[in-house]
Every structure is written in structure tokens, then in C-alpha cells.
Amino acid sequence: MTTQFLRTPMCALILALTTITALAETPYPVAKDGKETIMRNRTCPTGYVGIGNKCEALHTDTPRAYPKIKGAACPSGTFASGDSCKAFR
């Protein structure tokens, strides 16, 4: 019974740390000062500027961009722009 009592919080801690680390390096849009920021592969989509290894939107109303899956078409409602799929207005 004592080992079960210690094992549950330890598993919860490991799960929480793993989730936080995975979310910190997400390639999906992250809001920063009201502007979207995405991971940079090679080129940034139109309306975005490259800052280090990220692409940041120039304006708060810039349409969202998502990483493009190599060899796949962009989803409905988006178009290819740079190495990303960018949403229509």
C-alpha cells in the first residue's frame, strides 16, 4: 500500500513535465503580444517576418498560418505560402 501511495504522485509529476515540455516546442501558432508566432522551416509565409527560428505575424489581424506537411495539400480554407498553409481571411 505504501508503494502505491508514492507511485501515483510520481506518475502524475512525470506526466505533467512531459506535457509541458511538449507544448513548449509546438509547431502550431502561439499568440505573442496579440500576434501569431509559428516555427520556421525555411521561408516564412506572406505577412510574417522571420525572427530567429520562428516566424511572427506583422499585424494582429494577419491570417493564421500552419506548418505544411511535406507532400500533402493544404487543408480546405487555406493556401500554400512559403513552407506553410495560410488561412484565407
TORPA-4810 file (N, C-alpha, C, O; in nm, 3 decimals):
<nodes>
NODE_1_0.082_-0.119_0.000_0.000_0.000_0.000_0.087_0.126_0.000_0.049_0.226_-0.061_M
NODE_2_0.200_0.123_0.066_0.288_0.239_0.072_0.347_0.271_-0.065_0.357_0.388_-0.102_T
NODE_3_0.386_0.169_-0.141_0.443_0.196_-0.273_0.339_0.255_-0.369_0.372_0.340_-0.451_T
NODE_4_0.213_0.211_-0.359_0.107_0.268_-0.442_0.086_0.414_-0.407_0.062_0.497_-0.495_Q
NODE_5_0.095_0.447_-0.278_0.077_0.584_-0.231_0.185_0.676_-0.288_0.156_0.792_-0.319_F
NODE_6_0.307_0.626_-0.303_0.416_0.707_-0.357_0.420_0.706_-0.509_0.464_0.804_-0.570_L
NODE_7_0.375_0.600_-0.571_0.382_0.586_-0.716_0.287_0.679_-0.789_0.324_0.734_-0.893_R
NODE_8_0.167_0.700_-0.738_0.067_0.783_-0.806_0.112_0.928_-0.822_0.104_0.980_-0.934_T
NODE_9_0.159_0.996_-0.716_0.205_1.135_-0.737_0.326_1.143_-0.829_0.341_1.240_-0.904_P
NODE_10_0.414_1.042_-0.823_0.532_1.043_-0.908_0.493_1.032_-1.055_0.549_1.101_-1.140_M
NODE_11_0.397_0.945_-1.085_0.348_0.931_-1.223_0.281_1.060_-1.270_0.298_1.101_-1.385_C
NODE_12_0.206_1.124_-1.183_0.140_1.250_-1.217_0.244_1.358_-1.247_0.225_1.436_-1.340_A
NODE_13_0.350_1.363_-1.171_0.457_1.462_-1.193_0.526_1.438_-1.327_0.550_1.533_-1.402_L
NODE_14_0.558_1.314_-1.357_0.623_1.281_-1.484_0.532_1.317_-1.602_0.580_1.372_-1.701_I
NODE_15_0.405_1.286_-1.592_0.310_1.320_-1.698_0.299_1.470_-1.718_0.296_1.518_-1.832_L
NODE_16_0.294_1.545_-1.609_0.285_1.691_-1.619_0.409_1.751_-1.684_0.397_1.838_-1.770_A
NODE_17_0.526_1.706_-1.645_0.650_1.759_-1.703_0.663_1.724_-1.851_0.709_1.807_-1.929_L
NODE_18_0.622_1.605_-1.889_0.627_1.565_-2.029_0.533_1.649_-2.113_0.568_1.692_-2.223_T
NODE_19_0.413_1.674_-2.063_0.314_1.754_-2.136_0.361_1.898_-2.151_0.349_1.956_-2.259_T
NODE_20_0.414_1.956_-2.046_0.460_2.096_-2.050_0.574_2.110_-2.150_0.577_2.207_-2.226_I
NODE_21_0.668_2.017_-2.152_0.779_2.025_-2.245_0.733_2.011_-2.389_0.783_2.081_-2.477_T
NODE_22_0.638_1.923_-2.414_0.586_1.905_-2.550_0.514_2.030_-2.598_0.527_2.067_-2.714_A
NODE_23_0.439_2.095_-2.512_0.366_2.216_-2.551_0.458_2.335_-2.572_0.425_2.425_-2.649_L
NODE_24_0.572_2.336_-2.507_0.666_2.448_-2.520_0.725_2.456_-2.661_0.755_2.565_-2.707_A
NODE_25_0.742_2.345_-2.729_0.802_2.342_-2.861_0.702_2.308_-2.970_0.739_2.246_-3.070_E
NODE_26_0.579_2.347_-2.954_0.476_2.315_-3.053_0.498_2.392_-3.183_0.533_2.510_-3.178_T
NODE_27_0.480_2.329_-3.300_0.494_2.399_-3.427_0.370_2.477_-3.466_0.368_2.545_-3.569_P
NODE_28_0.265_2.470_-3.385_0.140_2.537_-3.417_0.140_2.679_-3.365_0.218_2.713_-3.276_Y
NODE_29_0.052_2.766_-3.419_0.054_2.907_-3.383_0.043_2.932_-3.233_-0.035_2.869_-3.163_P
NODE_30_0.124_3.026_-3.186_0.123_3.067_-3.046_0.108_3.218_-3.044_0.185_3.288_-3.110_V
NODE_31_0.011_3.270_-2.971_-0.010_3.414_-2.965_0.097_3.480_-2.879_0.128_3.434_-2.769_A
NODE_32_0.154_3.588_-2.930_0.256_3.664_-2.858_0.227_3.811_-2.884_0.238_3.857_-2.998_K
NODE_33_0.190_3.884_-2.783_0.152_4.025_-2.797_0.040_4.043_-2.899_0.036_4.143_-2.970_D
NODE_34_-0.050_3.946_-2.906_-0.161_3.952_-2.999_-0.126_3.910_-3.141_-0.212_3.909_-3.229_G
NODE_35_0.001_3.875_-3.164_0.047_3.832_-3.296_0.078_3.683_-3.293_0.128_3.631_-3.193_K
NODE_36_0.047_3.615_-3.402_0.074_3.471_-3.411_0.223_3.447_-3.436_0.288_3.523_-3.508_E
NODE_37_0.275_3.341_-3.377_0.414_3.301_-3.396_0.416_3.153_-3.430_0.355_3.073_-3.360_T
NODE_38_0.487_3.115_-3.536_0.498_2.974_-3.575_0.646_2.938_-3.589_0.732_3.025_-3.606_I
NODE_39_0.673_2.807_-3.583_0.811_2.761_-3.604_0.849_2.781_-3.750_0.765_2.766_-3.840_M
NODE_40_0.974_2.815_-3.774_1.023_2.843_-3.909_1.095_2.721_-3.964_1.186_2.668_-3.901_R
NODE_41_1.053_2.676_-4.083_1.123_2.566_-4.150_1.232_2.623_-4.240_1.350_2.604_-4.214_N
NODE_42_1.193_2.693_-4.343_1.288_2.762_-4.431_1.240_2.905_-4.455_1.306_3.001_-4.414_R
NODE_43_1.125_2.918_-4.521_1.074_3.051_-4.552_0.946_3.076_-4.474_0.870_2.984_-4.444_T
NODE_44_0.922_3.202_-4.441_0.801_3.240_-4.370_0.691_3.271_-4.471_0.719_3.313_-4.583_C
NODE_45_0.565_3.250_-4.433_0.454_3.284_-4.523_0.440_3.435_-4.538_0.497_3.510_-4.458_P
NODE_46_0.366_3.479_-4.639_0.344_3.622_-4.657_0.273_3.678_-4.535_0.185_3.613_-4.478_T
NODE_47_0.312_3.798_-4.495_0.253_3.860_-4.378_0.325_3.824_-4.249_0.286_3.870_-4.142_G
NODE_48_0.429_3.742_-4.258_0.509_3.701_-4.143_0.654_3.741_-4.166_0.699_3.746_-4.280_Y
NODE_49_0.727_3.768_-4.058_0.868_3.803_-4.068_0.947_3.702_-3.985_0.904_3.659_-3.878_V
NODE_50_1.065_3.664_-4.037_1.148_3.566_-3.968_1.227_3.630_-3.855_1.299_3.728_-3.875_G
NODE_51_1.213_3.573_-3.735_1.289_3.617_-3.619_1.350_3.492_-3.557_1.282_3.417_-3.488_I
NODE_52_1.478_3.471_-3.581_1.544_3.350_-3.532_1.487_3.227_-3.599_1.482_3.219_-3.721_G
NODE_53_1.443_3.131_-3.518_1.385_3.009_-3.574_1.232_3.013_-3.573_1.167_2.909_-3.582_N
NODE_54_1.175_3.133_-3.564_1.029_3.150_-3.564_0.988_3.253_-3.668_1.068_3.337_-3.709_K
NODE_55_0.861_3.246_-3.710_0.801_3.346_-3.798_0.693_3.416_-3.718_0.605_3.351_-3.661_C
NODE_56_0.698_3.547_-3.713_0.600_3.625_-3.637_0.515_3.709_-3.732_0.567_3.769_-3.826_E
NODE_57_0.385_3.712_-3.706_0.294_3.791_-3.789_0.328_3.939_-3.778_0.367_3.988_-3.672_A
NODE_58_0.314_4.010_-3.890_0.343_4.154_-3.889_0.235_4.232_-3.817_0.264_4.334_-3.754_L
NODE_59_0.110_4.187_-3.825_-0.004_4.258_-3.765_-0.088_4.161_-3.683_-0.079_4.039_-3.702_H
NODE_60_-0.169_4.214_-3.594_-0.255_4.128_-3.511_-0.366_4.064_-3.593_-0.419_3.959_-3.555_T
NODE_61_-0.403_4.125_-3.707_-0.511_4.068_-3.789_-0.460_3.985_-3.907_-0.536_3.953_-3.998_D
NODE_62_-0.333_3.950_-3.906_-0.277_3.864_-4.011_-0.341_3.726_-4.002_-0.348_3.670_-3.893_T
NODE_63_-0.388_3.670_-4.114_-0.447_3.535_-4.109_-0.349_3.431_-4.055_-0.228_3.441_-4.076_P
NODE_64_-0.403_3.332_-3.986_-0.319_3.228_-3.926_-0.248_3.146_-4.032_-0.298_3.126_-4.143_R
NODE_65_-0.130_3.098_-3.996_-0.052_3.009_-4.081_-0.019_2.884_-4.001_0.001_2.890_-3.879_A
NODE_66_-0.012_2.770_-4.069_0.016_2.641_-4.006_0.129_2.573_-4.082_0.143_2.595_-4.203_Y
NODE_67_0.208_2.492_-4.016_0.314_2.420_-4.086_0.255_2.328_-4.193_0.155_2.261_-4.171_P
NODE_68_0.318_2.327_-4.310_0.271_2.243_-4.420_0.334_2.106_-4.410_0.455_2.094_-4.389_K
NODE_69_0.253_2.003_-4.426_0.303_1.866_-4.425_0.362_1.838_-4.564_0.295_1.854_-4.665_I
NODE_70_0.487_1.797_-4.566_0.558_1.774_-4.692_0.485_1.669_-4.776_0.454_1.560_-4.727_K
NODE_71_0.457_1.702_-4.901_0.391_1.610_-4.993_0.240_1.609_-4.984_0.175_1.538_-5.061_G
NODE_72_0.183_1.686_-4.893_0.037_1.690_-4.877_-0.015_1.828_-4.917_0.055_1.928_-4.907_A
NODE_73_-0.139_1.831_-4.963_-0.201_1.958_-4.999_-0.246_2.030_-4.872_-0.265_1.968_-4.767_A
NODE_74_-0.261_2.161_-4.883_-0.311_2.238_-4.770_-0.459_2.206_-4.748_-0.531_2.179_-4.844_C
NODE_75_-0.505_2.210_-4.623_-0.646_2.180_-4.594_-0.740_2.284_-4.656_-0.697_2.391_-4.697_P
NODE_76_-0.867_2.250_-4.660_-0.969_2.341_-4.713_-0.969_2.472_-4.636_-0.958_2.472_-4.513_S
NODE_77_-0.980_2.583_-4.707_-0.982_2.714_-4.644_-0.844_2.775_-4.625_-0.831_2.882_-4.567_G
NODE_78_-0.740_2.705_-4.675_-0.604_2.757_-4.666_-0.536_2.747_-4.802_-0.583_2.677_-4.891_T
NODE_79_-0.424_2.818_-4.816_-0.345_2.810_-4.938_-0.197_2.804_-4.901_-0.157_2.847_-4.793_F
NODE_80_-0.115_2.750_-4.992_0.028_2.737_-4.967_0.095_2.873_-4.977_0.073_2.947_-5.073_A
NODE_81_0.175_2.905_-4.877_0.250_3.030_-4.874_0.382_3.002_-4.804_0.385_2.976_-4.683_S
NODE_82_0.490_3.007_-4.879_0.619_2.970_-4.822_0.617_2.822_-4.788_0.574_2.741_-4.870_G
NODE_83_0.662_2.786_-4.671_0.660_2.647_-4.625_0.542_2.622_-4.532_0.547_2.532_-4.449_D
NODE_84_0.437_2.702_-4.544_0.322_2.693_-4.456_0.193_2.694_-4.535_0.191_2.722_-4.655_S
NODE_85_0.084_2.664_-4.465_-0.051_2.679_-4.519_-0.112_2.798_-4.446_-0.117_2.800_-4.323_C
NODE_86_-0.159_2.894_-4.521_-0.212_3.017_-4.462_-0.361_3.024_-4.485_-0.409_2.996_-4.594_K
NODE_87_-0.435_3.063_-4.381_-0.581_3.072_-4.388_-0.623_3.191_-4.474_-0.558_3.295_-4.476_A
NODE_88_-0.736_3.173_-4.547_-0.795_3.286_-4.615_-0.852_3.380_-4.509_-0.876_3.337_-4.396_F
NODE_89_-0.875_3.503_-4.541_-0.930_3.599_-4.445_-1.051_3.548_-4.383_-1.111_3.616_-4.299_R
</nodes>
